Amino acid sequence: VTTTHVHLDVAVDFDTKVLRGTAALEMQAIESTKEVVLDSAHLVIKSANIIDASGKATALSVDTSTVHDVYGTAVLLELPEAVAGGDKFRIVIEYETTSKGGAIQFLTPEQTQGKKYPYLFTQCEEIHARSMFPCQDSPSVKISYSADIRVPKPLTALMSAIATSQRDEGDATVFSFEQKITIPSYLVALVVGNLAMAKISDRCAVWSEPDNLEACAWEFAEMETILQTAEDLITPYVWGRYDLLVLPGSFPFGGMENPCLTFVTPTLLAGDRSLTDVIAHEIAHSWSGNLVTAKNWEHFWLNEGWTTYFERKIVARLNGEDSRQLSCIIGEADLQESVCFYGKDSPLTALVPKLDGIDPDDAYSTVPYDKGAHLLYYLEQYLGGPAVFEPYMRSYINEFQGKSIDTSDWKNYLFSYFTCHDPAKVELLNQIEWDKWFNAPGMPPVGNKYDERPQKVCLDLAERWISAAKDSSYAQFSPKDIESFSTMQTVIFLTRLADSAPLNEDTLEAIDSTYKLTSYRNCEVRFSWLALALKSNYMAVVDAVIDMLSTQGRMKYTRPLYRLLHACPEGRELAEKTFQRLRGFYHPICARMVEKDLGLQQ
């Protein structure tokens, strides 16, 4: 069987921290069957009914005895009689969530900016939708969905869908939503809180807590421009609205591409619009991931590799090719770091890893992003540049939109496109060692040549510091050195210094007093500096590290900072105590991964 539509009718209870209500699943039998199996995790299933064409409900027996460590609890529903292939039917399940689920984070008023109202948000990628509602929680199944969400006044509910209406119901408000475009279950998203909106354009708005709204609206004022640039590069935007929600600090990712409503971390609020490449990435997901979706998590690169590739092309159109080249160079360094972390022979560093029985969260790294984007950049250059590759790229999106595909579908279409449009290129494609690209662990089998010029100035500055460290000749440096640097250039400068770590204490003191990095507002720069300092066992930054760990829970920063602090001789105990103290602040996904990183799992 497959699901075609889900309707959620749920109430949010902040006192008991649960969602309770019903999930109605419109289903279709692919072949004759007498049972339906749904995914769930940490849900209380109260009842299940099948509804016939006249609206009559028949109770179903529910078996939840099959439990898997990673995949949760199977909900086995016995149908009263077999359904034939092609038959459509409707199942309504009454349920409630529990605090053990991975999808939902309830925040107390103290954990919000306004300190007055509670807040909740969901994060269903990769396999956590099953802890929000019973479903076929696989990206191979695409559903449309609608919802009625009851929330206590004066709170607002938003979803990854178009808001259709709201009505008062006593001391609650019922918000209704509809998502007509089919999506995988991991893109169903809900947020409830004290939220305000600032309009950016006719189809774009920014949402956040009211205290933060002005800063958020200013930071992301270029959303419409980025969206138009993406449309010009790829194909017209089909989702109607593109709104952006700035979440509280515990949100575990940079951004999450929930359709119609991208979720982003407040760490993007740099005060200078310098971190909006994350917005380009999330906007690009409107095509790769959301329209064309990887069939399962082994093929995650089809979502993230394509999106990273699109993001860099969007950034190049907005800020020039130099910024794309810098982003590729940083991506290469991030990939190298992931390969080192897992080990160059680890099967998890393959572009298409085998994930039998492995929690996709445990396999999450920059590999599908940067190794995937590396392959697409390689193909673009190898096949003749953007003039050849961009028409293919648009054709690929048009061919597969609304579908879930795997790597062989992608490769077969690449060959069939060029067979049709430019047969001479097929011979080039035949020479590629595809098995190595897809299945070999470690770095990609072929390196890409990026333009080194945009990073030369940052590498030169790093070399000057490394040289100055030999005789403490620091008077030659001044804040002007990095004044004209982009965020990416400053990160490259600090990453190059980190490659030479450990640096002397006096060198690190001089770097910080020259550039004031410990108090730097831009989180990418501050994180890169703190990582360099910890790699050098420079404990003068400890207060700043604890402050960064206490004010945000973005895994890109949080996990490495804990690992690096834990690796310092004087930092091990502090890292563990800090994590135990802050554990409740972090999202369940982040807390579980840090616990694993620090070896604290029971």
Salt bridges, closest charged atoms under 4 A:
ASP9 OD1 - ARG150 NH1 2.75
ASP13 OD2 - ARG20 NH1 2.93
GLU26 OE2 - ARG90 NE 3.07
ASP39 OD1 - ARG130 NH1 3.87
GLU96 OE1 - ARG20 NE 3.20
GLU96 OE1 - LYS46 NZ 2.86
ASP137 OD2 - ARG130 NE 2.88
ASP148 OD2 - HIS7 NE2 3.07
ASP168 OD2 - LYS153 NZ 3.66
GLU169 OE1 - ARG150 NE 2.85
GLU169 OE2 - ARG167 NH2 3.27
ASP202 OD1 - LYS199 NZ 3.36
GLU224 OE2 - ARG203 NH2 2.86
GLU231 OE1 - ARG203 NH2 2.77
ASP243 OD1 - ARG241 NH2 2.92
GLU257 OE1 - HIS285 NE2 3.59
GLU304 OE1 - HIS281 NE2 3.06
GLU304 OE1 - HIS285 NE2 3.05
GLU311 OE1 - HIS281 ND1 2.81
GLU321 OE2 - ARG324 NH1 3.67
GLU332 OE1 - HIS374 ND1 3.08
ASP345 OD2 - LYS344 NZ 3.73
ASP359 OD2 - ARG592 NH2 2.92
ASP361 OD2 - HIS128 NE2 2.67
ASP361 OD2 - ARG592 NH2 3.94
ASP362 OD1 - ARG592 NH2 3.25
ASP362 OD2 - LYS596 NZ 3.60
ASP370 OD1 - ARG312 NH2 2.82
GLU380 OE1 - LYS313 NZ 2.87
GLU380 OE1 - ARG324 NH2 3.10
GLU390 OE2 - LYS313 NZ 2.97
GLU390 OE1 - ARG317 NH2 3.38
GLU390 OE1 - ARG394 NH2 3.29
ASP409 OD2 - LYS295 NZ 3.98
ASP422 OD2 - LYS425 NZ 3.40
GLU433 OE2 - LYS436 NZ 3.25
ASP451 OD2 - ARG453 NH2 2.75
ASP460 OD2 - LYS456 NZ 2.81
GLU463 OE2 - ARG496 NE 2.80
GLU524 OE2 - LYS556 NZ 2.79
GLU573 OE2 - LYS577 NZ 2.85
GLU576 OE2 - HIS566 NE2 2.77
GLU576 OE2 - ARG572 NE 3.89
GLU595 OE2 - ARG583 NH1 3.01
ASP597 OD2 - ARG559 NE 2.74
ASP597 OD2 - ARG563 NH1 3.17
